[in-house]
Amino acid sequence: MGLMLLLGLGMVLVVEGLVFALAPSRLDELLRLMNQIPVETRRLIGLAAMTLGAVLISLAVSAGL
């Protein structure tokens, strides 16, 4: 289980690092746009992303990964 957590964290860091390395100006744009979204909407988007992530992890674990 710990190895899977380490793998998942590494994958997230690679994807996040790609955004910073390949498109830093787009990131500034995205942050400005996100600042215009109400806090509650951002919270709901975060909760939906966490739920989807938990479902995907559950599916991967049940598939034997």
mmCIF file as Biopython writes it, N, C-alpha, C and O atoms, coordinates in Angstrom:
data_model
#
loop_
_atom_site.group_PDB
_atom_site.id
_atom_site.type_symbol
_atom_site.label_atom_id
_atom_site.label_alt_id
_atom_site.label_comp_id
_atom_site.label_asym_id
_atom_site.label_entity_id
_atom_site.label_seq_id
_atom_site.pdbx_PDB_ins_code
_atom_site.Cartn_x
_atom_site.Cartn_y
_atom_site.Cartn_z
_atom_site.occupancy
_atom_site.B_iso_or_equiv
_atom_site.auth_seq_id
_atom_site.auth_asym_id
_atom_site.pdbx_PDB_model_num
ATOM 1   N N  . MET A ? 1  ? 0.820   -1.198 0.000   1.0 0.0 1  A 1 
ATOM 2   C CA . MET A ? 1  ? 0.000   0.000  0.000   1.0 0.0 1  A 1 
ATOM 3   C C  . MET A ? 1  ? 0.865   1.265  0.000   1.0 0.0 1  A 1 
ATOM 4   O O  . MET A ? 1  ? 0.566   2.232  -0.699  1.0 0.0 1  A 1 
ATOM 5   N N  . GLY A ? 2  ? 1.937   1.242  0.790   1.0 0.0 2  A 1 
ATOM 6   C CA . GLY A ? 2  ? 2.827   2.395  0.847   1.0 0.0 2  A 1 
ATOM 7   C C  . GLY A ? 2  ? 3.515   2.656  -0.477  1.0 0.0 2  A 1 
ATOM 8   O O  . GLY A ? 2  ? 3.736   3.804  -0.863  1.0 0.0 2  A 1 
ATOM 9   N N  . LEU A ? 3  ? 3.854   1.570  -1.174  1.0 0.0 3  A 1 
ATOM 10  C CA . LEU A ? 3  ? 4.493   1.714  -2.478  1.0 0.0 3  A 1 
ATOM 11  C C  . LEU A ? 3  ? 3.536   2.351  -3.487  1.0 0.0 3  A 1 
ATOM 12  O O  . LEU A ? 3  ? 3.947   3.163  -4.316  1.0 0.0 3  A 1 
ATOM 13  N N  . MET A ? 4  ? 2.257   1.976  -3.408  1.0 0.0 4  A 1 
ATOM 14  C CA . MET A ? 4  ? 1.263   2.556  -4.304  1.0 0.0 4  A 1 
ATOM 15  C C  . MET A ? 4  ? 1.077   4.054  -4.027  1.0 0.0 4  A 1 
ATOM 16  O O  . MET A ? 4  ? 0.921   4.852  -4.951  1.0 0.0 4  A 1 
ATOM 17  N N  . LEU A ? 5  ? 1.098   4.416  -2.744  1.0 0.0 5  A 1 
ATOM 18  C CA . LEU A ? 5  ? 0.984   5.827  -2.375  1.0 0.0 5  A 1 
ATOM 19  C C  . LEU A ? 5  ? 2.175   6.617  -2.901  1.0 0.0 5  A 1 
ATOM 20  O O  . LEU A ? 5  ? 2.018   7.724  -3.417  1.0 0.0 5  A 1 
ATOM 21  N N  . LEU A ? 6  ? 3.353   6.048  -2.770  1.0 0.0 6  A 1 
ATOM 22  C CA . LEU A ? 6  ? 4.561   6.698  -3.274  1.0 0.0 6  A 1 
ATOM 23  C C  . LEU A ? 6  ? 4.505   6.862  -4.795  1.0 0.0 6  A 1 
ATOM 24  O O  . LEU A ? 6  ? 4.875   7.908  -5.328  1.0 0.0 6  A 1 
ATOM 25  N N  . LEU A ? 7  ? 4.044   5.832  -5.478  1.0 0.0 7  A 1 
ATOM 26  C CA . LEU A ? 7  ? 3.901   5.895  -6.930  1.0 0.0 7  A 1 
ATOM 27  C C  . LEU A ? 7  ? 2.901   6.983  -7.335  1.0 0.0 7  A 1 
ATOM 28  O O  . LEU A ? 7  ? 3.166   7.768  -8.245  1.0 0.0 7  A 1 
ATOM 29  N N  . GLY A ? 8  ? 1.761   7.023  -6.659  1.0 0.0 8  A 1 
ATOM 30  C CA . GLY A ? 8  ? 0.744   8.035  -6.967  1.0 0.0 8  A 1 
ATOM 31  C C  . GLY A ? 8  ? 1.256   9.446  -6.731  1.0 0.0 8  A 1 
ATOM 32  O O  . GLY A ? 8  ? 1.029   10.335 -7.551  1.0 0.0 8  A 1 
ATOM 33  N N  . LEU A ? 9  ? 1.940   9.654  -5.624  1.0 0.0 9  A 1 
ATOM 34  C CA . LEU A ? 9  ? 2.486   10.977 -5.319  1.0 0.0 9  A 1 
ATOM 35  C C  . LEU A ? 9  ? 3.519   11.384 -6.367  1.0 0.0 9  A 1 
ATOM 36  O O  . LEU A ? 9  ? 3.552   12.536 -6.800  1.0 0.0 9  A 1 
ATOM 37  N N  . GLY A ? 10 ? 4.355   10.442 -6.768  1.0 0.0 10 A 1 
ATOM 38  C CA . GLY A ? 10 ? 5.344   10.728 -7.806  1.0 0.0 10 A 1 
ATOM 39  C C  . GLY A ? 10 ? 4.698   11.115 -9.122  1.0 0.0 10 A 1 
ATOM 40  O O  . GLY A ? 10 ? 5.162   12.030 -9.802  1.0 0.0 10 A 1 
ATOM 41  N N  . MET A ? 11 ? 3.624   10.418 -9.486  1.0 0.0 11 A 1 
ATOM 42  C CA . MET A ? 11 ? 2.930   10.731 -10.741 1.0 0.0 11 A 1 
ATOM 43  C C  . MET A ? 11 ? 2.306   12.122 -10.688 1.0 0.0 11 A 1 
ATOM 44  O O  . MET A ? 11 ? 2.359   12.863 -11.670 1.0 0.0 11 A 1 
ATOM 45  N N  . VAL A ? 12 ? 1.716   12.480 -9.554  1.0 0.0 12 A 1 
ATOM 46  C CA . VAL A ? 12 ? 1.129   13.812 -9.415  1.0 0.0 12 A 1 
ATOM 47  C C  . VAL A ? 12 ? 2.209   14.879 -9.548  1.0 0.0 12 A 1 
ATOM 48  O O  . VAL A ? 12 ? 2.005   15.888 -10.223 1.0 0.0 12 A 1 
ATOM 49  N N  . LEU A ? 13 ? 3.355   14.662 -8.911  1.0 0.0 13 A 1 
ATOM 50  C CA . LEU A ? 13 ? 4.429   15.647 -8.981  1.0 0.0 13 A 1 
ATOM 51  C C  . LEU A ? 13 ? 4.967   15.803 -10.400 1.0 0.0 13 A 1 
ATOM 52  O O  . LEU A ? 13 ? 5.314   16.911 -10.809 1.0 0.0 13 A 1 
ATOM 53  N N  . VAL A ? 14 ? 5.040   14.711 -11.153 1.0 0.0 14 A 1 
ATOM 54  C CA . VAL A ? 14 ? 5.497   14.803 -12.543 1.0 0.0 14 A 1 
ATOM 55  C C  . VAL A ? 14 ? 4.522   15.650 -13.354 1.0 0.0 14 A 1 
ATOM 56  O O  . VAL A ? 14 ? 4.947   16.537 -14.094 1.0 0.0 14 A 1 
ATOM 57  N N  . VAL A ? 15 ? 3.232   15.390 -13.227 1.0 0.0 15 A 1 
ATOM 58  C CA . VAL A ? 15 ? 2.233   16.145 -13.995 1.0 0.0 15 A 1 
ATOM 59  C C  . VAL A ? 15 ? 2.242   17.616 -13.587 1.0 0.0 15 A 1 
ATOM 60  O O  . VAL A ? 15 ? 2.207   18.502 -14.442 1.0 0.0 15 A 1 
ATOM 61  N N  . GLU A ? 16 ? 2.289   17.874 -12.277 1.0 0.0 16 A 1 
ATOM 62  C CA . GLU A ? 16 ? 2.320   19.263 -11.811 1.0 0.0 16 A 1 
ATOM 63  C C  . GLU A ? 16 ? 3.596   19.961 -12.279 1.0 0.0 16 A 1 
ATOM 64  O O  . GLU A ? 16 ? 3.562   21.128 -12.670 1.0 0.0 16 A 1 
ATOM 65  N N  . GLY A ? 17 ? 4.702   19.254 -12.238 1.0 0.0 17 A 1 
ATOM 66  C CA . GLY A ? 17 ? 5.967   19.836 -12.684 1.0 0.0 17 A 1 
ATOM 67  C C  . GLY A ? 17 ? 5.959   20.176 -14.161 1.0 0.0 17 A 1 
ATOM 68  O O  . GLY A ? 17 ? 6.554   21.170 -14.576 1.0 0.0 17 A 1 
ATOM 69  N N  . LEU A ? 18 ? 5.287   19.354 -14.959 1.0 0.0 18 A 1 
ATOM 70  C CA . LEU A ? 18 ? 5.181   19.639 -16.396 1.0 0.0 18 A 1 
ATOM 71  C C  . LEU A ? 18 ? 4.485   20.973 -16.644 1.0 0.0 18 A 1 
ATOM 72  O O  . LEU A ? 18 ? 4.894   21.739 -17.517 1.0 0.0 18 A 1 
ATOM 73  N N  . VAL A ? 19 ? 3.432   21.250 -15.876 1.0 0.0 19 A 1 
ATOM 74  C CA . VAL A ? 19 ? 2.714   22.520 -16.045 1.0 0.0 19 A 1 
ATOM 75  C C  . VAL A ? 19 ? 3.643   23.684 -15.760 1.0 0.0 19 A 1 
ATOM 76  O O  . VAL A ? 19 ? 3.684   24.650 -16.522 1.0 0.0 19 A 1 
ATOM 77  N N  . PHE A ? 20 ? 4.388   23.601 -14.670 1.0 0.0 20 A 1 
ATOM 78  C CA . PHE A ? 20 ? 5.299   24.692 -14.313 1.0 0.0 20 A 1 
ATOM 79  C C  . PHE A ? 20 ? 6.438   24.824 -15.319 1.0 0.0 20 A 1 
ATOM 80  O O  . PHE A ? 20 ? 6.852   25.941 -15.631 1.0 0.0 20 A 1 
ATOM 81  N N  . ALA A ? 21 ? 6.950   23.715 -15.829 1.0 0.0 21 A 1 
ATOM 82  C CA . ALA A ? 21 ? 8.100   23.752 -16.727 1.0 0.0 21 A 1 
ATOM 83  C C  . ALA A ? 21 ? 7.735   24.157 -18.151 1.0 0.0 21 A 1 
ATOM 84  O O  . ALA A ? 21 ? 8.481   24.888 -18.802 1.0 0.0 21 A 1 
ATOM 85  N N  . LEU A ? 22 ? 6.586   23.683 -18.635 1.0 0.0 22 A 1 
ATOM 86  C CA . LEU A ? 22 ? 6.258   23.897 -20.046 1.0 0.0 22 A 1 
ATOM 87  C C  . LEU A ? 22 ? 5.379   25.115 -20.307 1.0 0.0 22 A 1 
ATOM 88  O O  . LEU A ? 22 ? 5.417   25.670 -21.404 1.0 0.0 22 A 1 
ATOM 89  N N  . ALA A ? 23 ? 4.599   25.537 -19.337 1.0 0.0 23 A 1 
ATOM 90  C CA . ALA A ? 23 ? 3.663   26.634 -19.602 1.0 0.0 23 A 1 
ATOM 91  C C  . ALA A ? 23 ? 3.503   27.547 -18.388 1.0 0.0 23 A 1 
ATOM 92  O O  . ALA A ? 23 ? 2.390   27.690 -17.881 1.0 0.0 23 A 1 
ATOM 93  N N  . PRO A ? 24 ? 4.579   28.168 -17.909 1.0 0.0 24 A 1 
ATOM 94  C CA . PRO A ? 24 ? 4.446   29.020 -16.720 1.0 0.0 24 A 1 
ATOM 95  C C  . PRO A ? 24 ? 3.550   30.239 -16.946 1.0 0.0 24 A 1 
ATOM 96  O O  . PRO A ? 24 ? 2.872   30.676 -16.016 1.0 0.0 24 A 1 
ATOM 97  N N  . SER A ? 25 ? 3.533   30.791 -18.147 1.0 0.0 25 A 1 
ATOM 98  C CA . SER A ? 25 ? 2.678   31.958 -18.393 1.0 0.0 25 A 1 
ATOM 99  C C  . SER A ? 25 ? 1.207   31.550 -18.416 1.0 0.0 25 A 1 
ATOM 100 O O  . SER A ? 25 ? 0.343   32.312 -17.982 1.0 0.0 25 A 1 
ATOM 101 N N  . ARG A ? 26 ? 0.924   30.359 -18.919 1.0 0.0 26 A 1 
ATOM 102 C CA . ARG A ? 26 ? -0.457  29.849 -18.891 1.0 0.0 26 A 1 
ATOM 103 C C  . ARG A ? 26 ? -0.932  29.628 -17.468 1.0 0.0 26 A 1 
ATOM 104 O O  . ARG A ? 26 ? -2.114  29.791 -17.162 1.0 0.0 26 A 1 
ATOM 105 N N  . LEU A ? 27 ? 0.007   29.252 -16.595 1.0 0.0 27 A 1 
ATOM 106 C CA . LEU A ? 27 ? -0.334  29.046 -15.199 1.0 0.0 27 A 1 
ATOM 107 C C  . LEU A ? 27 ? -0.773  30.365 -14.561 1.0 0.0 27 A 1 
ATOM 108 O O  . LEU A ? 27 ? -1.721  30.392 -13.776 1.0 0.0 27 A 1 
ATOM 109 N N  . ASP A ? 28 ? -0.086  31.452 -14.896 1.0 0.0 28 A 1 
ATOM 110 C CA . ASP A ? 28 ? -0.502  32.773 -14.391 1.0 0.0 28 A 1 
ATOM 111 C C  . ASP A ? 28 ? -1.909  33.101 -14.853 1.0 0.0 28 A 1 
ATOM 112 O O  . ASP A ? 28 ? -2.726  33.601 -14.080 1.0 0.0 28 A 1 
ATOM 113 N N  . GLU A ? 29 ? -2.186  32.817 -16.117 1.0 0.0 29 A 1 
ATOM 114 C CA . GLU A ? 29 ? -3.521  33.047 -16.675 1.0 0.0 29 A 1 
ATOM 115 C C  . GLU A ? 29 ? -4.572  32.225 -15.936 1.0 0.0 29 A 1 
ATOM 116 O O  . GLU A ? 29 ? -5.636  32.730 -15.579 1.0 0.0 29 A 1 
ATOM 117 N N  . LEU A ? 30 ? -4.259  30.963 -15.716 1.0 0.0 30 A 1 
ATOM 118 C CA . LEU A ? 30 ? -5.184  30.064 -15.044 1.0 0.0 30 A 1 
ATOM 119 C C  . LEU A ? 30 ? -5.468  30.527 -13.624 1.0 0.0 30 A 1 
ATOM 120 O O  . LEU A ? 30 ? -6.610  30.468 -13.166 1.0 0.0 30 A 1 
ATOM 121 N N  . LEU A ? 31 ? -4.439  30.988 -12.927 1.0 0.0 31 A 1 
ATOM 122 C CA . LEU A ? 31 ? -4.641  31.468 -11.562 1.0 0.0 31 A 1 
ATOM 123 C C  . LEU A ? 31 ? -5.521  32.716 -11.533 1.0 0.0 31 A 1 
ATOM 124 O O  . LEU A ? 31 ? -6.346  32.876 -10.633 1.0 0.0 31 A 1 
ATOM 125 N N  . ARG A ? 32 ? -5.347  33.595 -12.513 1.0 0.0 32 A 1 
ATOM 126 C CA . ARG A ? 32 ? -6.224  34.779 -12.587 1.0 0.0 32 A 1 
ATOM 127 C C  . ARG A ? 32 ? -7.666  34.364 -12.832 1.0 0.0 32 A 1 
ATOM 128 O O  . ARG A ? 32 ? -8.585  34.913 -12.223 1.0 0.0 32 A 1 
ATOM 129 N N  . LEU A ? 33 ? -7.868  33.392 -13.725 1.0 0.0 33 A 1 
ATOM 130 C CA . LEU A ? 33 ? -9.226  32.922 -14.002 1.0 0.0 33 A 1 
ATOM 131 C C  . LEU A ? 33 ? -9.842  32.231 -12.790 1.0 0.0 33 A 1 
ATOM 132 O O  . LEU A ? 33 ? -11.022 32.418 -12.493 1.0 0.0 33 A 1 
ATOM 133 N N  . MET A ? 34 ? -9.043  31.436 -12.097 1.0 0.0 34 A 1 
ATOM 134 C CA . MET A ? 34 ? -9.559  30.737 -10.923 1.0 0.0 34 A 1 
ATOM 135 C C  . MET A ? 34 ? -9.924  31.703 -9.805  1.0 0.0 34 A 1 
ATOM 136 O O  . MET A ? 34 ? -10.816 31.430 -9.002  1.0 0.0 34 A 1 
ATOM 137 N N  . ASN A ? 35 ? -9.232  32.826 -9.760  1.0 0.0 35 A 1 
ATOM 138 C CA . ASN A ? 35 ? -9.533  33.827 -8.742  1.0 0.0 35 A 1 
ATOM 139 C C  . ASN A ? 35 ? -10.925 34.421 -8.943  1.0 0.0 35 A 1 
ATOM 140 O O  . ASN A ? 35 ? -11.516 34.947 -8.000  1.0 0.0 35 A 1 
ATOM 141 N N  . GLN A ? 36 ? -11.451 34.342 -10.163 1.0 0.0 36 A 1 
ATOM 142 C CA . GLN A ? 36 ? -12.778 34.879 -10.459 1.0 0.0 36 A 1 
ATOM 143 C C  . GLN A ? 36 ? -13.898 33.896 -10.105 1.0 0.0 36 A 1 
ATOM 144 O O  . GLN A ? 36 ? -15.064 34.284 -10.026 1.0 0.0 36 A 1 
ATOM 145 N N  . ILE A ? 37 ? -13.546 32.633 -9.894  1.0 0.0 37 A 1 
ATOM 146 C CA . ILE A ? 37 ? -14.545 31.626 -9.533  1.0 0.0 37 A 1 
ATOM 147 C C  . ILE A ? 37 ? -14.836 31.754 -8.039  1.0 0.0 37 A 1 
ATOM 148 O O  . ILE A ? 37 ? -13.907 31.859 -7.238  1.0 0.0 37 A 1 
ATOM 149 N N  . PRO A ? 38 ? -16.108 31.745 -7.655  1.0 0.0 38 A 1 
ATOM 150 C CA . PRO A ? 38 ? -16.435 31.848 -6.223  1.0 0.0 38 A 1 
ATOM 151 C C  . PRO A ? 38 ? -15.799 30.717 -5.406  1.0 0.0 38 A 1 
ATOM 152 O O  . PRO A ? 38 ? -15.598 29.609 -5.904  1.0 0.0 38 A 1 
ATOM 153 N N  . VAL A ? 39 ? -15.490 31.020 -4.148  1.0 0.0 39 A 1 
ATOM 154 C CA . VAL A ? 39 ? -14.812 30.075 -3.269  1.0 0.0 39 A 1 
ATOM 155 C C  . VAL A ? 39 ? -15.602 28.768 -3.150  1.0 0.0 39 A 1 
ATOM 156 O O  . VAL A ? 39 ? -15.014 27.689 -3.216  1.0 0.0 39 A 1 
ATOM 157 N N  . GLU A ? 40 ? -16.909 28.850 -2.979  1.0 0.0 40 A 1 
ATOM 158 C CA . GLU A ? 40 ? -17.721 27.640 -2.823  1.0 0.0 40 A 1 
ATOM 159 C C  . GLU A ? 40 ? -17.655 26.754 -4.067  1.0 0.0 40 A 1 
ATOM 160 O O  . GLU A ? 40 ? -17.635 25.528 -3.961  1.0 0.0 40 A 1 
ATOM 161 N N  . THR A ? 41 ? -17.621 27.374 -5.237  1.0 0.0 41 A 1 
ATOM 162 C CA . THR A ? 41 ? -17.524 26.598 -6.476  1.0 0.0 41 A 1 
ATOM 163 C C  . THR A ? 41 ? -16.180 25.904 -6.556  1.0 0.0 41 A 1 
ATOM 164 O O  . THR A ? 41 ? -16.108 24.741 -6.954  1.0 0.0 41 A 1 
ATOM 165 N N  . ARG A ? 42 ? -15.109 26.601 -6.182  1.0 0.0 42 A 1 
ATOM 166 C CA . ARG A ? 42 ? -13.785 25.982 -6.162  1.0 0.0 42 A 1 
ATOM 167 C C  . ARG A ? 42 ? -13.741 24.823 -5.182  1.0 0.0 42 A 1 
ATOM 168 O O  . ARG A ? 42 ? -13.122 23.792 -5.449  1.0 0.0 42 A 1 
ATOM 169 N N  . ARG A ? 43 ? -14.404 24.999 -4.040  1.0 0.0 43 A 1 
ATOM 170 C CA . ARG A ? 43 ? -14.444 23.929 -3.042  1.0 0.0 43 A 1 
ATOM 171 C C  . ARG A ? 43 ? -15.168 22.705 -3.610  1.0 0.0 43 A 1 
ATOM 172 O O  . ARG A ? 43 ? -14.718 21.575 -3.422  1.0 0.0 43 A 1 
ATOM 173 N N  . LEU A ? 44 ? -16.288 22.930 -4.302  1.0 0.0 44 A 1 
ATOM 174 C CA . LEU A ? 44 ? -17.025 21.818 -4.897  1.0 0.0 44 A 1 
ATOM 175 C C  . LEU A ? 44 ? -16.217 21.122 -5.985  1.0 0.0 44 A 1 
ATOM 176 O O  . LEU A ? 44 ? -16.266 19.898 -6.103  1.0 0.0 44 A 1 
ATOM 177 N N  . ILE A ? 45 ? -15.478 21.887 -6.777  1.0 0.0 45 A 1 
ATOM 178 C CA . ILE A ? 45 ? -14.612 21.294 -7.803  1.0 0.0 45 A 1 
ATOM 179 C C  . ILE A ? 45 ? -13.544 20.426 -7.134  1.0 0.0 45 A 1 
ATOM 180 O O  . ILE A ? 45 ? -13.259 19.324 -7.602  1.0 0.0 45 A 1 
ATOM 181 N N  . GLY A ? 46 ? -12.958 20.913 -6.052  1.0 0.0 46 A 1 
ATOM 182 C CA . GLY A ? 46 ? -11.953 20.140 -5.322  1.0 0.0 46 A 1 
ATOM 183 C C  . GLY A ? 46 ? -12.527 18.864 -4.735  1.0 0.0 46 A 1 
ATOM 184 O O  . GLY A ? 46 ? -11.896 17.809 -4.802  1.0 0.0 46 A 1 
ATOM 185 N N  . LEU A ? 47 ? -13.722 18.953 -4.159  1.0 0.0 47 A 1 
ATOM 186 C CA . LEU A ? 47 ? -14.370 17.765 -3.595  1.0 0.0 47 A 1 
ATOM 187 C C  . LEU A ? 47 ? -14.706 16.757 -4.687  1.0 0.0 47 A 1 
ATOM 188 O O  . LEU A ? 47 ? -14.555 15.551 -4.487  1.0 0.0 47 A 1 
ATOM 189 N N  . ALA A ? 48 ? -15.158 17.238 -5.833  1.0 0.0 48 A 1 
ATOM 190 C CA . ALA A ? 48 ? -15.468 16.337 -6.947  1.0 0.0 48 A 1 
ATOM 191 C C  . ALA A ? 48 ? -14.198 15.657 -7.447  1.0 0.0 48 A 1 
ATOM 192 O O  . ALA A ? 48 ? -14.217 14.467 -7.760  1.0 0.0 48 A 1 
ATOM 193 N N  . ALA A ? 49 ? -13.093 16.401 -7.526  1.0 0.0 49 A 1 
ATOM 194 C CA . ALA A ? 49 ? -11.824 15.822 -7.975  1.0 0.0 49 A 1 
ATOM 195 C C  . ALA A ? 49 ? -11.334 14.770 -6.981  1.0 0.0 49 A 1 
ATOM 196 O O  . ALA A ? 49 ? -10.848 13.712 -7.382  1.0 0.0 49 A 1 
ATOM 197 N N  . MET A ? 50 ? -11.463 15.061 -5.684  1.0 0.0 50 A 1 
ATOM 198 C CA . MET A ? 50 ? -11.046 14.090 -4.675  1.0 0.0 50 A 1 
ATOM 199 C C  . MET A ? 50 ? -11.899 12.829 -4.740  1.0 0.0 50 A 1 
ATOM 200 O O  . MET A ? 50 ? -11.381 11.719 -4.617  1.0 0.0 50 A 1 
ATOM 201 N N  . THR A ? 51 ? -13.200 12.996 -4.933  1.0 0.0 51 A 1 
ATOM 202 C CA . THR A ? 51 ? -14.094 11.848 -5.030  1.0 0.0 51 A 1 
ATOM 203 C C  . THR A ? 51 ? -13.752 10.997 -6.239  1.0 0.0 51 A 1 
ATOM 204 O O  . THR A ? 51 ? -13.675 9.772  -6.142  1.0 0.0 51 A 1 
ATOM 205 N N  . LEU A ? 52 ? -13.547 11.643 -7.378  1.0 0.0 52 A 1 
ATOM 206 C CA . LEU A ? 52 ? -13.182 10.906 -8.586  1.0 0.0 52 A 1 
ATOM 207 C C  . LEU A ? 52 ? -11.848 10.185 -8.390  1.0 0.0 52 A 1 
ATOM 208 O O  . LEU A ? 52 ? -11.699 9.035  -8.805  1.0 0.0 52 A 1 
ATOM 209 N N  . GLY A ? 53 ? -10.891 10.842 -7.768  1.0 0.0 53 A 1 
ATOM 210 C CA . GLY A ? 53 ? -9.605  10.210 -7.494  1.0 0.0 53 A 1 
ATOM 211 C C  . GLY A ? 53 ? -9.754  8.992  -6.589  1.0 0.0 53 A 1 
ATOM 212 O O  . GLY A ? 53 ? -9.130  7.958  -6.829  1.0 0.0 53 A 1 
ATOM 213 N N  . ALA A ? 54 ? -10.580 9.110  -5.547  1.0 0.0 54 A 1 
ATOM 214 C CA . ALA A ? 54 ? -10.795 7.977  -4.645  1.0 0.0 54 A 1 
ATOM 215 C C  . ALA A ? 54 ? -11.457 6.813  -5.369  1.0 0.0 54 A 1 
ATOM 216 O O  . ALA A ? 54 ? -11.115 5.656  -5.124  1.0 0.0 54 A 1 
ATOM 217 N N  . VAL A ? 55 ? -12.405 7.109  -6.261  1.0 0.0 55 A 1 
ATOM 218 C CA . VAL A ? 55 ? -13.066 6.054  -7.035  1.0 0.0 55 A 1 
ATOM 219 C C  . VAL A ? 55 ? -12.058 5.370  -7.955  1.0 0.0 55 A 1 
ATOM 220 O O  . VAL A ? 55 ? -12.048 4.143  -8.061  1.0 0.0 55 A 1 
ATOM 221 N N  . LEU A ? 56 ? -11.213 6.152  -8.617  1.0 0.0 56 A 1 
ATOM 222 C CA . LEU A ? 56 ? -10.203 5.570  -9.504  1.0 0.0 56 A 1 
ATOM 223 C C  . LEU A ? 56 ? -9.202  4.710  -8.733  1.0 0.0 56 A 1 
ATOM 224 O O  . LEU A ? 56 ? -8.808  3.641  -9.199  1.0 0.0 56 A 1 
ATOM 225 N N  . ILE A ? 57 ? -8.798  5.173  -7.568  1.0 0.0 57 A 1 
ATOM 226 C CA . ILE A ? 57 ? -7.889  4.383  -6.737  1.0 0.0 57 A 1 
ATOM 227 C C  . ILE A ? 57 ? -8.557  3.083  -6.304  1.0 0.0 57 A 1 
ATOM 228 O O  . ILE A ? 57 ? -7.936  2.021  -6.327  1.0 0.0 57 A 1 
ATOM 229 N N  . SER A ? 58 ? -9.813  3.171  -5.913  1.0 0.0 58 A 1 
ATOM 230 C CA . SER A ? 58 ? -10.558 1.989  -5.507  1.0 0.0 58 A 1 
ATOM 231 C C  . SER A ? 58 ? -10.668 0.983  -6.646  1.0 0.0 58 A 1 
ATOM 232 O O  . SER A ? 58 ? -10.501 -0.219 -6.441  1.0 0.0 58 A 1 
ATOM 233 N N  . LEU A ? 59 ? -10.951 1.482  -7.847  1.0 0.0 59 A 1 
ATOM 234 C CA . LEU A ? 59 ? -11.026 0.595  -9.016  1.0 0.0 59 A 1 
ATOM 235 C C  . LEU A ? 59 ? -9.676  -0.068 -9.298  1.0 0.0 59 A 1 
ATOM 236 O O  . LEU A ? 59 ? -9.620  -1.256 -9.613  1.0 0.0 59 A 1 
ATOM 237 N N  . ALA A ? 60 ? -8.600  0.694  -9.186  1.0 0.0 60 A 1 
ATOM 238 C CA . ALA A ? 60 ? -7.268  0.151  -9.434  1.0 0.0 60 A 1 
ATOM 239 C C  . ALA A ? 60 ? -6.930  -0.924 -8.404  1.0 0.0 60 A 1 
ATOM 240 O O  . ALA A ? 60 ? -6.375  -1.966 -8.754  1.0 0.0 60 A 1 
ATOM 241 N N  . VAL A ? 61 ? -7.258  -0.680 -7.151  1.0 0.0 61 A 1 
ATOM 242 C CA . VAL A ? 61 ? -6.971  -1.648 -6.087  1.0 0.0 61 A 1 
ATOM 243 C C  . VAL A ? 61 ? -7.801  -2.914 -6.289  1.0 0.0 61 A 1 
ATOM 244 O O  . VAL A ? 61 ? -7.292  -4.023 -6.125  1.0 0.0 61 A 1 
ATOM 245 N N  . SER A ? 62 ? -9.073  -2.753 -6.642  1.0 0.0 62 A 1 
ATOM 246 C CA . SER A ? 62 ? -9.920  -3.931 -6.845  1.0 0.0 62 A 1 
ATOM 247 C C  . SER A ? 62 ? -9.518  -4.714 -8.092  1.0 0.0 62 A 1 
ATOM 248 O O  . SER A ? 62 ? -9.823  -5.902 -8.202  1.0 0.0 62 A 1 
ATOM 249 N N  . ALA A ? 63 ? -8.835  -4.057 -9.034  1.0 0.0 63 A 1 
ATOM 250 C CA . ALA A ? 63 ? -8.359  -4.743 -10.225 1.0 0.0 63 A 1 
ATOM 251 C C  . ALA A ? 63 ? -7.042  -5.471 -9.982  1.0 0.0 63 A 1 
ATOM 252 O O  . ALA A ? 63 ? -6.540  -6.184 -10.851 1.0 0.0 63 A 1 
ATOM 253 N N  . GLY A ? 64 ? -6.491  -5.277 -8.780  1.0 0.0 64 A 1 
ATOM 254 C CA . GLY A ? 64 ? -5.280  -6.009 -8.422  1.0 0.0 64 A 1 
ATOM 255 C C  . GLY A ? 64 ? -3.990  -5.243 -8.605  1.0 0.0 64 A 1 
ATOM 256 O O  . GLY A ? 64 ? -2.916  -5.845 -8.574  1.0 0.0 64 A 1 
ATOM 257 N N  . LEU A ? 65 ? -4.054  -3.953 -8.793  1.0 0.0 65 A 1 
ATOM 258 C CA . LEU A ? 65 ? -2.821  -3.171 -8.949  1.0 0.0 65 A 1 
ATOM 259 C C  . LEU A ? 65 ? -2.224  -2.821 -7.612  1.0 0.0 65 A 1 
ATOM 260 O O  . LEU A ? 65 ? -1.183  -2.166 -7.553  1.0 0.0 65 A 1 
#
